[in-house]
Amino acid sequence: MKASRTKIDNAEQSAQKLLPAKHFLPYQLRWLADKSPIKLWQKSRRIGATYVQSFEDVYDIITSPKVNQVWFSSADDSAAKEYILYCTKWAQLFNVVAEDMGETFLDEKKDITVYQIRFPKNRRITALSSNPKAFRSKGGKVVLDEFAHHSDAAALWKAAKPAITWGYPLRILSTHHGTTSLFNRFCEQIKKEKLHWSMHTTDIFTAAEEGLVSRITGKNAKPEDIQAWLKREEEDSFDRITWLEEYCVMPSDENSSFLSYELITSCESDTTLSDNQLFPSTGGAGVVGEYYIGIDIGRKKDLTCIWILEKIGDLRYTRDVRILEKLPFKTQREILFATIQLLNPRRLCIDATGLGMQLAEETKSAFGHRVEPVTFSGKVKEELAFTLLSAFQDKRVVIPADHEIREDLHSVKKVTTAANNIRFDVNQSEVSGHADRFWALALALHAAHNSAGPIYIASGLQRQSITLTKGFI
């Protein structure tokens, strides 16, 4: 008995002397240093959160007089196995004899599987399946990994929370999974100081800057290497929701998007053409055809987008989508005027809000009453957005199967204010620009929807060479 006690004391001393900095990055060390009774970590995927949590749990089992049981639950079986492997590694590092009990059934009737490691002094770390019933009648430290992704997070929480009643610590770690998840509600209540828990936030940018890229690549990553790595990860994520939730610690909700992915893709065409034209011109040189144009104006951070529709029967076909990024207004005007002269559109709606006012006035002056300057307000945006929504629902618009266009259209959220007013918002970190493609298309559809018929107005300007449009039309 005395020899066993000596082994335990030596193990505790070994754990206390171990320098975590050798094994962990700064954001992981901050998590370890936080001894709060309840702490929550909203995080990016694959940054080593479970890895460092397993260290804390083994450390507590060895050194804490109070923690003799750790109950760990993750969203799937493979994560539970991985956690146990981490714990085994730390036990070996602490020179502690820990017996891996492997896979057992806690309750075969209820299909509750566990993976368990037993330590001296009858202390145990148990990785549970995600079945909430597994926590019933249990007591000890609780770790809820990837909490937002549990099939029934509310039931899990209800079962797990009482396990810490006698003063045991509680850890909640997860990436986000929608704005309505219980995990995100916890985060919001912590921010409002309604819950007095400790909260850590580590997005992929913080992790990359604090050494994650160097750990992954095995070499000292320079700032340009980090930026290139982040760009590649974002591009490989394919859709915006994956990037935001899995890496950027930003909960997203498909239900809050004004246009769902399903609705957007139902109006897409796989047709692509050379010369940046998404569909062939049936009229040749733009002489024949019923064209409508919508222009959303931007200068520095936002993009200027020119969306060209051709009306054929009841359908509005996208003929081209022009993105003018960070171009001087003079150049934008030349491109726009050349486009109008080339296509001779029936009607054109142009953003006349703020920076767009001057270009809108000049376009109106040059091309007469076929041009409608539109000043954005809450009511105007609502009308434009619902005209666009109706066109998608009725399948009256055809758009290109383009990733950036799809993400831009999906980025707009409909928000109802406390005064019961409707507002359309977009987080500028979600897309390139400020949903410029969304509003350009909405303006083009508004032009086509409200057209009074053919309008033939001769421009008072000298016809500009169509070479101005080379590379843009």
C-alpha positions in Angstrom: 0.0 0.0 0.0 2.9 2.3 0.9 4.7 1.5 -2.4 1.5 2.3 -4.3 1.1 5.6 -2.5 4.7 6.5 -3.5 4.0 5.8 -7.1 1.0 8.1 -7.0 3.0 10.9 -5.4 5.7 10.5 -8.0 3.1 10.7 -10.8 1.6 13.8 -9.3 5.0 15.5 -9.1 5.8 14.5 -12.7 2.5 16.0 -13.8 3.1 19.2 -11.9 6.6 19.6 -13.3 5.5 18.9 -16.9 5.9 22.0 -19.0 2.7 22.2 -21.2 4.3 24.9 -23.4 6.3 22.1 -25.0 3.2 20.4 -26.3 0.7 23.2 -26.8 0.1 26.5 -28.6 -0.8 29.8 -26.9 -4.5 29.4 -27.3 -4.4 25.9 -25.9 -2.3 27.2 -22.9 -4.9 29.9 -22.2 -7.5 27.2 -22.0 -5.4 25.1 -19.6 -4.6 28.1 -17.4 -8.3 28.9 -16.9 -9.5 27.0 -13.8 -13.1 28.3 -13.9 -15.7 25.8 -12.7 -17.5 26.0 -16.0 -15.8 27.1 -19.2 -17.0 27.0 -22.8 -14.9 27.0 -26.0 -16.3 28.1 -29.3 -13.7 27.1 -31.7 -12.5 26.2 -35.2 -12.3 22.6 -36.3 -9.0 20.7 -36.0 -7.1 23.1 -33.8 -6.3 20.6 -31.1 -9.1 21.5 -28.6 -9.9 17.9 -27.7 -6.2 17.1 -27.6 -5.5 19.8 -24.9 -8.8 18.9 -23.1 -7.6 15.3 -22.7 -4.4 16.6 -21.1 -6.4 18.6 -18.6 -8.6 15.6 -17.8 -5.6 13.3 -17.2 -3.9 16.0 -15.2 -7.0 16.4 -13.0 -7.4 12.7 -12.5 -3.8 12.4 -11.3 -3.4 15.6 -9.2 -6.9 16.8 -8.1 -8.1 15.3 -4.7 -11.7 16.0 -5.8 -11.8 14.7 -9.4 -11.9 10.9 -9.4 -14.2 10.5 -12.4 -14.2 12.2 -15.8 -17.2 11.7 -18.1 -16.5 12.7 -21.7 -19.2 12.8 -24.4 -18.7 13.6 -28.1 -21.1 13.6 -31.0 -19.8 10.4 -32.5 -18.1 7.1 -31.7 -14.8 7.8 -33.5 -14.3 11.1 -31.5 -14.6 9.1 -28.3 -12.0 6.6 -29.4 -9.6 9.4 -30.5 -10.0 11.1 -27.1 -9.2 7.9 -25.2 -6.0 7.5 -27.4 -5.0 11.0 -26.3 -5.6 10.2 -22.7 -3.4 7.1 -23.0 -0.6 9.2 -24.4 -0.7 11.6 -21.5 -0.8 8.8 -18.9 2.4 7.4 -20.4 4.0 10.8 -20.4 3.1 11.2 -16.7 4.6 7.7 -16.1 1.3 6.5 -14.7 0.0 3.0 -15.1 -3.4 3.3 -16.7 -5.4 0.3 -17.7 -7.3 0.8 -21.0 -10.6 -1.2 -20.6 -11.5 -0.9 -24.3 -15.1 -0.9 -25.5 -17.7 -2.0 -23.1 -21.5 -1.7 -22.7 -22.7 0.5 -19.8 -26.2 -0.6 -20.6 -26.9 -3.1 -23.4 -30.6 -2.6 -23.3 -30.2 1.2 -23.8 -27.4 0.7 -26.3 -24.9 2.8 -24.3 -21.3 2.1 -25.2 -18.3 3.4 -23.3 -14.5 3.5 -23.6 -12.7 3.6 -20.3 -9.3 4.1 -18.8 -8.7 3.2 -15.1 -6.1 4.9 -13.1 -4.7 4.2 -9.6 -6.9 4.9 -6.6 -9.9 3.7 -8.6 -10.0 6.8 -10.7 -11.5 6.6 -14.2 -11.9 8.5 -17.4 -14.9 7.3 -19.4 -15.8 8.3 -22.9 -19.5 7.9 -23.5 -21.6 7.5 -26.5 -23.8 10.5 -27.3 -26.9 8.9 -25.6 -28.0 11.4 -23.0 -29.2 8.5 -20.7 -25.5 7.6 -20.2 -25.2 10.5 -17.8 -28.0 9.5 -15.5 -26.9 8.7 -11.9 -23.4 9.8 -12.7 -21.2 12.3 -10.8 -17.8 13.8 -11.6 -16.1 16.1 -14.1 -18.1 16.5 -17.3 -16.7 17.2 -20.8 -19.2 17.8 -23.6 -17.2 17.8 -26.9 -18.7 19.1 -30.1 -21.8 19.9 -28.1 -23.7 21.8 -30.9 -23.6 18.6 -33.0 -25.2 16.2 -30.6 -28.4 14.8 -32.0 -30.3 16.0 -28.9 -28.2 18.6 -27.2 -31.1 19.7 -24.9 -31.6 16.2 -23.5 -27.9 15.7 -23.1 -27.5 18.9 -21.2 -30.5 18.0 -19.0 -28.9 14.7 -18.1 -25.3 15.9 -17.8 -25.6 19.2 -15.8 -26.6 17.5 -12.5 -23.5 15.3 -12.6 -21.4 18.3 -11.5 -23.7 19.3 -8.6 -21.1 18.5 -5.9 -18.6 21.0 -7.3 -17.1 19.1 -10.2 -15.8 21.1 -13.2 -17.7 21.3 -16.5 -16.2 21.8 -20.0 -18.1 22.5 -23.2 -16.3 22.6 -26.5 -17.8 22.9 -30.0 -17.8 24.4 -33.4 -21.1 26.1 -34.3 -24.1 24.5 -35.8 -26.7 27.2 -36.6 -27.9 30.2 -34.7 -30.7 28.4 -32.9 -28.5 25.7 -31.4 -28.3 25.4 -27.6 -24.6 25.9 -27.8 -25.0 29.2 -29.5 -27.6 30.2 -27.0 -25.1 29.5 -24.3 -22.6 31.7 -26.1 -25.1 34.6 -26.4 -26.1 34.4 -22.7 -22.4 34.5 -21.7 -21.8 37.6 -23.8 -24.8 39.2 -22.1 -23.4 38.2 -18.7 -26.6 36.2 -18.0 -24.4 33.1 -17.5 -21.3 33.6 -15.4 -19.2 31.1 -17.2 -15.8 31.5 -18.8 -15.8 31.6 -22.6 -12.9 31.1 -25.0 -13.0 31.9 -28.7 -10.5 30.6 -31.2 -11.1 31.0 -34.9 -8.9 29.6 -37.6 -7.2 32.9 -38.0 -6.1 33.1 -34.4 -4.9 29.5 -34.4 -3.0 30.0 -37.6 -1.2 33.1 -36.3 -0.4 31.4 -33.0 1.5 28.5 -34.6 -1.0 26.0 -36.0 0.2 26.3 -39.6 3.8 25.8 -38.5 2.7 22.7 -36.6 0.8 21.3 -39.6 3.5 22.0 -42.2 6.4 21.1 -39.9 8.3 24.4 -40.7 8.3 27.9 -39.4 5.5 29.5 -41.4 6.0 33.1 -42.5 3.1 35.6 -42.7 2.7 35.0 -46.4 2.7 31.3 -45.9 -0.1 31.6 -43.3 -2.2 33.8 -45.6 -1.7 31.4 -48.5 -2.7 28.5 -46.2 -5.8 30.3 -45.0 -6.9 31.2 -48.5 -6.5 27.6 -49.6 -8.5 26.3 -46.7 -11.3 28.8 -47.4 -11.4 27.9 -51.1 -11.5 24.2 -50.3 -14.4 24.7 -47.9 -16.5 25.3 -51.1 -19.6 26.9 -49.5 -19.7 29.8 -47.1 -21.6 28.1 -44.3 -18.9 25.5 -43.9 -16.2 28.2 -43.8 -18.1 30.4 -41.3 -19.2 27.7 -38.9 -16.4 25.2 -39.0 -13.5 27.6 -39.1 -14.6 31.2 -38.4 -16.7 30.7 -35.2 -19.6 32.3 -36.9 -23.0 30.5 -36.5 -25.1 30.6 -39.6 -28.6 29.5 -40.3 -29.9 28.4 -43.7 -33.4 29.3 -42.5 -32.5 32.9 -42.0 -31.2 33.3 -45.5 -33.7 35.2 -47.8 -32.9 32.8 -50.6 -32.2 29.2 -49.8 -29.5 27.2 -51.6 -32.2 24.9 -53.0 -34.2 27.9 -54.4 -31.1 29.4 -55.9 -29.8 26.2 -57.6 -33.3 25.5 -59.0 -32.8 28.5 -61.3 -29.2 27.8 -62.3 -28.0 26.8 -65.7 -24.7 24.9 -66.3 -24.3 26.8 -69.6 -21.0 28.7 -69.7 -19.5 30.7 -72.6 -16.2 32.2 -73.5 -15.5 35.9 -73.5 -17.2 36.2 -70.1 -20.7 35.9 -71.7 -22.8 33.4 -69.8 -25.3 32.8 -72.6 -25.0 33.3 -76.4 -26.6 36.4 -77.8 -29.6 35.6 -80.0 -29.7 39.0 -81.6 -26.0 39.5 -82.6 -24.1 42.6 -81.5 -27.0 43.4 -79.1 -29.1 45.0 -81.9 -32.0 42.6 -81.4 -33.1 41.5 -78.0 -35.1 42.8 -75.0 -32.5 43.7 -72.5 -32.8 44.9 -68.9 -29.9 46.0 -66.7 -29.4 46.4 -63.0 -26.4 48.2 -61.5 -25.3 48.2 -57.9 -22.6 50.8 -57.3 -19.4 50.3 -55.3 -16.0 51.9 -55.2 -13.5 50.8 -52.6 -14.6 47.9 -50.3 -17.8 47.0 -52.2 -18.0 45.9 -55.9 -19.9 47.5 -58.7 -22.0 44.9 -60.4 -23.7 45.1 -63.8 -26.3 42.4 -64.2 -27.7 42.0 -67.8 -31.0 40.1 -68.4 -32.7 39.3 -71.7 -36.5 38.8 -71.6 -37.7 35.9 -73.7 -41.3 35.1 -73.2 -41.9 34.8 -69.5 -38.3 34.1 -68.7 -35.4 36.5 -67.8 -32.2 35.0 -68.9 -28.9 36.2 -67.4 -26.7 37.3 -70.4 -23.8 38.6 -68.4 -22.7 39.6 -64.9 -20.0 42.3 -64.9 -17.9 42.8 -61.7 -16.0 46.1 -61.6 -13.7 45.9 -58.6 -11.9 49.0 -57.3 -12.1 50.9 -60.6 -12.2 54.7 -60.8 -15.7 56.1 -61.4 -14.5 57.4 -64.8 -13.6 53.9 -65.9 -16.9 52.5 -64.5 -18.8 55.2 -66.4 -17.0 54.4 -69.7 -17.7 50.7 -69.3 -21.4 51.3 -68.3 -22.1 53.7 -71.2 -20.5 51.4 -73.7 -22.6 48.5 -72.4 -25.8 50.5 -72.7 -24.9 51.7 -76.3 -24.0 48.1 -77.3 -27.2 46.5 -75.9 -29.7 49.3 -76.2 -31.6 48.1 -73.1 -35.4 48.7 -72.8 -34.9 49.8 -69.2 -32.1 50.2 -66.7 -32.2 50.6 -62.9 -29.1 51.9 -61.2 -28.2 52.4 -57.5 -28.3 56.1 -56.7 -27.5 55.7 -53.0 -24.5 57.6 -51.6 -21.6 57.1 -53.9 -23.9 55.9 -56.7 -25.7 59.3 -57.0 -23.3 60.9 -59.4 -23.0 58.0 -61.8 -26.8 57.5 -61.7 -27.3 61.2 -62.6 -24.8 61.1 -65.4 -26.4 57.9 -66.8 -29.9 59.4 -66.6 -28.7 62.5 -68.3 -27.0 60.6 -71.1 -29.7 58.0 -71.8 -32.9 59.6 -70.8 -36.0 58.1 -69.1 -35.1 54.5 -69.9 -32.8 55.0 -66.9 -34.3 54.8 -63.4 -32.0 55.9 -60.5 -33.0 54.0 -57.4 -32.2 55.3 -53.9 -32.1 52.4 -51.4 -34.3 52.7 -48.3 -35.8 50.0 -46.2 -39.0 50.1 -48.1 -37.3 50.1 -51.5 -35.0 47.2 -50.6 -38.1 45.3 -49.4 -39.8 45.8 -52.7 -36.7 44.9 -54.7 -36.0 41.8 -52.6 -39.5 40.4 -52.8 -39.6 41.0 -56.6 -36.5 38.9 -56.8 -37.8 36.2 -54.5 -41.0 36.0 -56.6 -38.9 35.5 -59.7 -37.0 32.6 -58.2 -40.1 31.0 -56.7 -41.9 31.2 -60.1 -38.8 30.0 -61.9 -38.9 33.1 -64.2 -35.2 33.9 -63.9 -32.2 31.9 -65.1 -28.8 32.5 -63.5 -25.4 31.0 -64.1 -24.2 28.1 -62.0 -21.4 30.1 -60.4 -20.1 29.7 -56.9 -19.6 33.4 -56.1 -23.0 34.3 -57.4 -24.6 31.5 -55.4 -22.9 32.5 -52.2 -23.6 36.2 -52.7 -27.4 35.6 -53.3 -27.5 33.3 -50.3 -25.7 35.8 -48.0 -28.6 38.1 -47.6 -30.6 37.6 -44.4 -34.1 38.9 -43.7 -34.3 40.4 -40.2 -37.5 41.5 -38.5 -36.8 44.4 -36.1 -38.5 45.0 -32.8 -40.7 47.6 -34.5 -41.8 44.8 -36.9 -40.0 46.3 -39.8 -38.1 44.1 -42.3 -34.4 44.7 -42.8 -32.1 42.9 -45.2 -28.6 42.4 -43.8 -25.4 40.8 -44.9 -22.2 40.3 -43.0 -19.5 41.8 -45.2 -17.0 39.1 -44.0 -19.3 36.5 -45.6 -18.9 37.6 -49.2 -16.7 39.7 -51.5 -18.5 43.0 -51.4 -21.9 43.7 -49.8 -24.2 41.3 -51.6 -23.7 43.5 -54.7 -24.7 40.7 -57.1 -28.0 40.2 -55.1 -29.0 43.9 -55.5 -27.8 44.2 -59.1 -30.0 41.2 -60.0 -32.9 42.7 -58.0 -32.5 46.0 -59.8 -32.5 44.2 -63.2 -35.6 42.2 -62.3 -37.3 45.4 -61.1 -36.4 47.0 -64.5 -38.0 44.1 -66.4 -40.9 43.7 -64.0 -41.9 47.4 -64.2 -41.2 47.9 -67.9 -43.9 49.9 -69.7 -42.8 48.4 -73.0 -40.3 49.4 -75.7 -38.7 52.7 -75.1 -36.5 54.1 -77.9 -34.5 57.1 -76.9 -31.6 58.4 -78.9 -28.5 59.3 -76.9 -27.3 62.8 -77.3 -23.8 61.6 -76.9 -21.4 60.7 -79.7 -21.5 56.9 -80.0 -18.5 55.5 -78.2 -16.4 52.7 -79.6 -17.5 49.3 -78.6 -13.8 48.5 -78.0 -14.3 50.1 -74.6 -16.3 47.0 -73.7 -13.6 44.6 -74.8 -13.0 42.2 -71.9 -16.1 43.4 -70.1 -18.9 42.4 -72.5 
